[in-house]
Amino acid sequence: MGQISSAPVELIRVQRCGGAGWRGAAAEMQGWRADHEDAHFVADGGEDGTSLFGVLDGHGGRAAAREAAHDRLPAALRRATAAGGALDEAAVTAAFVETDAWLRTVPAVQRDQSGTTCVVAGLRRRPQEAGAGAPTWDAWVANAGDSRGLLFRPGAGGAETLVASEDHKPDRPDELARIARAAAQRSDRRGARAGGFVSDADAARRPAAAPPAVARLDGNLAVSRGLGDFAYKADGRLAPGDQKVSCAPEFYGAELRAGDLLILACDGVFDVMSNEGLCRAVAAALDGGADVGDVCARVLGACLRDLHSKDNMTLLVVQVGVDGAAYGRAPDEIAGLELYARQTDEAVRRAYLGFLRYCADTGGLPPPARELLDADGAPPAPPIDAPADSSAPPPAAAGGAADAPATANRKKKKKSKKKAAAPDREA
């Protein structure tokens, strides 16, 4: 696991978003980690197009997740879904491959040698004749890594999880088979022993009370698919989907109706909550009349304080069949600004400011947050020019409303100071 701070960064940034027939929000928190390596994006598809959503969970550095989410992956997915109609899995896979190849050329990724999980989803209203009955939506999830996508149908008569993506871990049998084939192609056979994981002998030496060992590729990486991680994609004879770490996603789909939920989240949430537990908690809060952005923020707060998650956390929830036009015109919220003054560890104070600079680069800063940065002598945040499909929230939570619309993860320009290789990488 990455470096843990002496105290968590408890700021929660909420960006609400909306479009024709859907309303949603994304909340994110740095938590106990020394840096925030998550990223996300939202792109409204309009009346007839496919709206796109994504959550990326970086490891070994923040560059891969932020660079991919900033523009390249959403743009590639937009081209892949431009024709409308049925999902073209080959086109979406090509968008992942294109983004991965582009990341290889990005200087920031070359410096920190980072990687990222990636779960994306598409939502498109099915065309129908007037008076033809209740509308329905085609929804799909494409996943590479251990961030998850869920399609959930609440209901007093029996809730149902329509789709739950499966994690790509190095010890999953089909993943293990691909890793073994890729390792066999290499002349040094690096990582061939026990598939590159903790061996049975190593496991036998562990104390009985110790938690189970995490399967790690070459003893290092806890996921077996994702973008970046080019040290595991070094065999030019292998196709992108056949490398030890594959960038090819797995696909899931379902037909949705009004009232259904689309949920994306990283493993900082799923480390401490089950699929069903998360879905039911979100659905119950929404059914009680809570705002979707507030629900996302409350879930992250509970994961940190009650369930003791130690990771970065991002949660994106979309309500299907709800008018969300107003949500796309509202400012960001950042809750927890008052906690900064209580921090005595200078490293934690810097982490708070670093999270706020990230928020400024990828959205709008509430005036209190901008004042905090200015008062601390931090460089002033650049003005944010939000694109038409940006997402951000209406009602202001603690910390105030932002003074500019949010973009879904604008490009981070600060250079990474991480070394070329991290000793322990976990998505």
C-alpha positions in Angstrom: 0.0 0.0 0.0 1.2 3.6 -0.6 2.5 5.9 2.0 0.1 6.6 4.9 -0.1 10.0 6.6 -0.2 10.6 10.3 -3.8 11.9 9.9 -6.3 11.7 7.1 -7.1 14.5 4.7 -10.9 14.6 5.4 -11.8 17.1 2.7 -14.6 15.8 0.4 -15.1 17.3 -3.0 -18.6 16.8 -4.5 -19.3 17.4 -8.2 -22.9 17.0 -9.3 -23.8 16.3 -13.0 -26.8 15.8 -15.1 -28.3 15.4 -18.5 -31.4 14.3 -20.3 -32.9 11.5 -18.2 -30.2 11.2 -15.6 -28.8 13.0 -12.6 -25.7 12.1 -10.7 -22.8 13.1 -8.5 -19.2 12.2 -7.8 -17.5 12.5 -4.4 -13.8 12.0 -3.7 -11.6 12.0 -0.6 -7.8 11.6 -0.2 -8.2 10.0 3.2 -5.1 8.5 4.9 -2.9 8.4 1.7 -0.1 10.9 1.4 -1.3 11.8 -2.1 -4.5 11.7 -4.0 -4.2 9.4 -7.1 -7.8 9.0 -8.1 -9.5 10.7 -11.0 -12.9 10.7 -12.6 -14.8 12.1 -15.6 -18.4 12.7 -16.8 -19.5 13.6 -20.3 -23.1 14.2 -21.1 -24.3 12.7 -24.3 -27.3 14.9 -24.8 -30.8 13.8 -25.8 -29.8 11.1 -28.3 -26.1 10.3 -27.5 -24.3 8.2 -24.9 -23.4 9.8 -21.6 -20.1 8.6 -20.3 -18.8 8.1 -16.8 -15.4 7.0 -15.5 -13.5 6.4 -12.2 -9.8 5.8 -12.3 -7.7 4.7 -9.3 -4.0 5.4 -9.7 -1.1 3.6 -8.1 2.6 4.2 -8.1 1.9 7.9 -8.8 -1.0 10.1 -9.9 0.0 10.9 -13.5 -1.6 7.9 -15.3 -5.1 8.4 -13.8 -5.2 12.1 -14.1 -3.8 12.3 -17.6 -6.1 9.6 -18.9 -9.2 11.1 -17.3 -8.4 14.6 -18.3 -9.3 14.3 -22.0 -7.8 11.4 -23.9 -10.0 8.5 -22.6 -13.3 10.4 -22.6 -12.6 11.6 -26.2 -11.7 8.1 -27.4 -14.8 6.7 -25.8 -16.9 9.5 -27.4 -15.6 8.4 -30.8 -16.3 4.8 -30.0 -19.9 5.4 -29.1 -20.7 8.2 -31.6 -22.6 5.9 -33.9 -25.2 5.1 -31.2 -27.1 1.9 -31.2 -25.8 -1.3 -29.7 -22.5 -1.2 -27.8 -19.5 -1.9 -30.0 -17.2 -3.7 -27.6 -14.3 -3.8 -30.1 -14.5 0.0 -30.4 -14.5 0.6 -26.7 -11.6 -1.8 -26.3 -9.8 0.1 -29.0 -10.4 3.3 -27.0 -8.7 1.7 -24.0 -5.8 0.5 -26.1 -5.4 4.0 -27.8 -5.4 5.7 -24.4 -2.8 3.2 -23.0 -0.5 3.7 -26.0 -0.8 7.5 -25.6 0.0 7.4 -21.9 3.3 5.7 -22.8 4.3 8.9 -24.5 3.3 11.3 -21.7 6.3 12.7 -19.8 4.6 12.7 -16.4 3.8 9.0 -16.8 7.3 8.3 -17.9 8.6 10.0 -14.8 6.5 8.3 -12.2 5.9 5.0 -14.0 2.4 5.0 -12.6 -0.6 2.9 -13.6 -4.3 3.1 -13.0 -7.4 0.9 -12.8 -10.3 2.2 -15.0 -14.0 1.5 -14.8 -16.2 3.4 -17.3 -19.9 3.2 -18.1 -22.2 4.4 -20.8 -25.9 5.3 -20.6 -28.1 6.0 -23.6 -31.9 6.3 -23.8 -33.5 3.9 -26.2 -35.4 5.5 -29.1 -39.1 4.9 -29.0 -42.3 6.1 -30.6 -44.5 8.6 -28.8 -46.9 6.9 -26.4 -45.0 3.6 -26.6 -44.7 3.2 -22.9 -42.2 3.9 -20.2 -38.7 4.8 -21.5 -35.7 2.5 -21.1 -32.0 3.0 -21.3 -29.1 0.9 -22.5 -26.3 0.8 -20.0 -22.9 -0.8 -20.1 -19.9 -1.1 -17.9 -16.3 -1.7 -19.1 -13.7 -2.5 -16.4 -9.9 -3.0 -16.2 -8.6 -3.5 -12.7 -10.4 -3.6 -9.3 -12.5 -0.5 -9.4 -16.1 -1.6 -9.9 -19.2 -0.8 -11.8 -22.7 -1.7 -10.5 -26.1 -1.5 -12.1 -28.7 -1.7 -9.4 -32.5 -1.8 -9.3 -34.0 -0.7 -6.0 -37.4 -2.0 -5.0 -39.5 -2.6 -1.9 -40.6 -5.9 -3.5 -37.0 -7.1 -3.9 -33.9 -5.1 -4.9 -31.7 -6.6 -7.7 -28.1 -6.1 -8.7 -28.3 -6.3 -12.5 -24.6 -6.0 -13.1 -21.5 -6.2 -10.9 -18.1 -6.1 -12.5 -15.5 -8.6 -11.4 -12.1 -7.5 -10.1 -9.0 -8.3 -12.2 -6.6 -9.8 -9.6 -3.4 -11.7 -10.4 -4.7 -14.9 -8.8 -8.0 -15.0 -10.7 -7.7 -18.2 -12.7 -8.1 -16.6 -16.2 -5.8 -13.8 -15.3 -3.3 -16.2 -13.9 -3.3 -18.1 -17.1 -2.6 -15.0 -19.2 0.2 -13.9 -16.9 1.8 -17.3 -17.0 1.7 -17.3 -20.9 3.2 -13.8 -21.0 5.9 -14.8 -18.4 6.8 -17.8 -20.5 7.5 -15.6 -23.5 10.2 -13.7 -21.6 13.7 -15.1 -21.8 14.4 -14.2 -18.1 11.2 -15.8 -17.0 10.9 -13.0 -14.5 7.8 -13.5 -12.3 7.2 -17.1 -13.5 7.7 -18.5 -10.0 4.3 -19.0 -8.4 2.9 -16.7 -11.1 4.8 -13.8 -9.4 2.8 -14.0 -6.2 3.3 -14.9 -2.6 4.2 -18.6 -2.8 2.7 -21.4 -0.7 5.9 -21.6 1.3 5.8 -17.9 2.0 2.2 -18.1 3.0 3.0 -21.1 5.4 5.6 -18.9 7.2 3.0 -16.2 7.9 1.7 -16.0 11.5 -1.8 -17.6 11.8 -3.3 -14.4 13.1 -1.9 -12.4 10.1 -4.3 -11.2 7.4 -4.2 -13.2 4.2 -1.5 -12.2 1.8 -2.5 -10.1 -1.2 -1.7 -11.7 -4.5 0.7 -9.4 -6.3 2.1 -9.6 -9.8 5.9 -10.0 -9.5 5.4 -9.5 -5.8 4.4 -5.9 -6.4 1.2 -5.1 -8.3 -2.2 -6.0 -6.8 -4.1 -5.8 -10.1 -3.7 -7.5 -13.4 -5.4 -5.1 -15.8 -5.3 -1.4 -16.2 -3.7 1.6 -18.0 -0.1 2.4 -17.6 2.2 0.1 -15.6 4.4 -0.2 -18.7 7.1 -2.2 -16.9 4.6 -5.1 -17.2 3.9 -4.4 -20.9 7.4 -4.7 -22.3 7.1 -7.6 -24.7 6.7 -6.2 -28.2 5.7 -9.6 -29.5 2.4 -9.6 -27.5 -0.8 -7.8 -28.2 -2.0 -5.2 -25.6 -4.6 -7.6 -24.3 -2.0 -10.4 -23.8 0.6 -8.6 -21.8 1.2 -9.5 -18.1 -0.9 -6.4 -17.3 -3.7 -6.1 -19.9 -5.3 -2.8 -20.8 -8.3 -4.6 -22.4 -11.6 -4.2 -20.4 -14.3 -6.7 -19.6 -17.9 -5.7 -20.5 -21.2 -5.9 -18.8 -24.6 -4.5 -19.8 -28.3 -4.3 -18.9 -31.4 -2.5 -19.9 -32.3 0.1 -17.2 -35.6 1.9 -16.4 -36.5 4.9 -14.3 -35.4 4.5 -10.7 -32.4 2.3 -11.4 -28.9 3.3 -10.3 -25.5 3.3 -12.0 -22.6 3.2 -9.5 -18.9 3.4 -10.1 -16.3 3.4 -7.2 -12.7 2.5 -6.5 -11.4 -0.1 -4.1 -11.1 2.4 -1.3 -14.8 2.0 -1.0 -15.1 -1.7 -1.8 -12.3 -2.6 0.6 -14.8 -1.8 3.4 -18.2 -2.2 1.8 -19.8 -5.0 -0.2 -21.5 -4.5 -3.5 -24.9 -5.1 -2.0 -24.1 -3.0 1.1 -23.1 0.0 -1.0 -26.1 -0.3 -3.3 -28.6 -0.7 -0.5 -27.1 2.2 1.5 -27.3 4.5 -1.5 -30.8 3.4 -2.5 -32.2 3.8 1.0 -30.8 7.3 1.3 -32.1 8.4 -2.0 -35.5 6.9 -1.3 -35.6 9.0 1.8 -35.3 12.1 -0.2 -31.5 12.8 0.2 -29.6 14.6 -2.5 -27.4 12.3 -4.6 -24.3 14.5 -4.0 -24.9 14.5 -0.2 -25.3 10.7 -0.3 -22.0 10.2 -2.0 -20.3 12.4 0.5 -21.9 10.7 3.5 -20.8 7.3 2.2 -17.2 8.4 1.9 -17.3 9.9 5.4 -18.6 6.6 6.8 -16.0 4.6 4.9 -13.2 6.7 6.5 -14.5 7.2 10.0 -16.7 4.2 10.7 -15.3 1.5 8.4 -11.6 2.6 8.5 -10.7 2.7 4.8 -7.1 3.6 4.4 -7.2 4.4 0.7 -8.2 7.2 -1.6 -11.9 7.1 -2.3 -14.1 8.1 -5.3 -17.8 7.3 -5.6 -19.9 8.2 -8.6 -23.7 7.6 -8.5 -26.2 8.2 -11.4 -30.0 8.1 -10.9 -31.7 7.0 -14.1 -34.9 8.5 -15.3 -34.5 11.8 -13.4 -34.2 15.2 -14.9 -30.7 16.4 -14.2 -30.4 19.5 -16.4 -29.9 21.9 -13.4 -27.2 19.8 -11.9 -24.8 20.5 -14.8 -24.9 24.2 -14.1 -24.0 24.3 -10.4 -20.7 24.8 -8.6 -18.5 22.3 -6.8 -18.6 21.8 -3.1 -15.8 21.0 -0.7 -16.7 19.9 2.8 -14.3 19.8 5.7 -12.3 23.0 5.2 -12.5 23.8 8.9 -10.5 20.7 9.7 -7.3 22.2 8.1 -6.8 24.6 11.0 -6.7 21.7 13.4 -3.8 19.9 11.8 -0.4 20.1 13.6 1.6 17.9 11.3 3.1 20.0 8.5 3.1 17.1 6.1 -0.7 16.7 6.6 -1.2 20.5 6.2 0.6 20.3 2.9 -1.5 17.3 1.9 -4.7 19.3 2.5 -3.4 22.1 0.3 -2.3 19.6 -2.3 -5.8 18.2 -2.5 -7.2 21.7 -2.9 -4.8 22.5 -5.7 -5.9 19.3 -7.4 -9.6 20.4 -7.0 -8.7 23.8 -8.5 -7.0 22.1 -11.5 -10.0 19.8 -12.1 -12.9 22.0 -11.2 -14.0 25.2 -9.4 -12.8 26.2 -6.0 -15.3 27.5 -3.4 -14.2 31.0 -2.2 -13.3 29.7 1.3 -10.9 27.2 -0.3 -9.4 29.8 -2.5 -8.8 32.0 0.4 -7.2 29.2 2.4 -4.7 28.6 -0.4 -3.9 32.3 -0.8 -3.5 32.7 3.0 -1.0 29.9 3.1 1.1 31.4 0.4 0.3 28.7 -2.1 0.3 29.7 -5.8 -3.1 31.1 -6.8 -5.3 28.6 -8.6 -5.7 29.2 -12.3 -9.1 30.3 -13.6 -11.2 27.4 -14.7 -12.9 27.4 -18.1 -15.4 24.6 -18.0 -16.6 22.7 -21.1 -20.2 22.3 -21.9 -20.4 18.8 -20.6 -18.8 19.6 -17.3 -20.4 18.4 -14.1 -20.9 20.2 -10.7 -23.3 20.6 -7.8 -26.2 22.9 -6.8 -26.8 23.3 -3.1 -23.7 24.3 -1.1 -22.5 22.0 1.6 -20.1 22.8 4.4 -17.2 24.7 3.0 -19.2 26.6 0.5 -20.1 26.5 -3.2 -17.4 27.0 -5.8 -17.1 30.2 -7.8 -16.8 28.4 -11.1 -18.3 25.3 -12.8 -16.4 22.1 -12.4 -14.7 20.1 -15.1 -14.4 16.4 -14.7 -10.7 16.2 -14.0 -8.8 18.9 -15.7 -5.2 18.2 -16.5 -2.8 18.2 -13.6 0.3 20.2 -14.4 2.4 19.8 -11.3 5.4 17.6 -11.8 5.5 14.3 -9.8 8.3 14.0 -7.4 8.0 10.2 -7.1 10.9 8.0 -8.0 10.8 6.0 -11.2 9.7 2.8 -9.5 7.6 2.3 -6.4 8.5 -0.5 -4.1 4.9 -1.4 -3.4 2.0 -0.6 -5.9 -1.6 -1.2 -5.1 -4.6 0.0 -7.0 
